[in-house]
Amino acid sequence: MKWFLFFLTGIAGGVLGGMGMGGGTLLIPALTTFFGLPQKSAQAINLAAFIPMSAIASLIHFNKGRVERDGLGFIIVPAALASAATSFLANASGGDVLKKLFGAFLVLLAVFQAFGGKKGGTEKPRRLEKDVPLLGEK
């Protein structure tokens, strides 16, 4: 039964990851809260699961012309460097610290989504490539 619940959690994380919303926002709390895994283990599992999810979703979004290529390197390179640096910090810190930081991140994200920023879906999406129709267009 436990493996079936892992399977369902993986599907839910994959759905969020495929939509570009980050499956880790679901996977990490589910693994720690419902399955009792330590924070460091949950984050490591999330990173391992992220690799194939990200590769497949990225390929699909690239092929559909949904990814702005201008300046992409200016996002990827610093993100990769920051990821490497913070991986060392995460390994050096305790699981309780990581749990609190991740919880604070989720709370801030929820507040921002609820009260701040642009309201999603209020403007018509622009087409990145002319030969790729937007949903509902002919």
Buried (B, 14 or more C-beta within 10 A) or exposed (E): EEEEEBEEBBEBBBEBBBEEEBBBBBBBBBBBEEBEBBBBBBBBBBBEBBEEBBEEBEEEBEEEBBEEEEEEEEEEEEEEEEEEEEEEEBEEBEBEEBBEEBBEEEEEEEEEEEEEEEEEEEEEEEEEEEEEEEEEEE
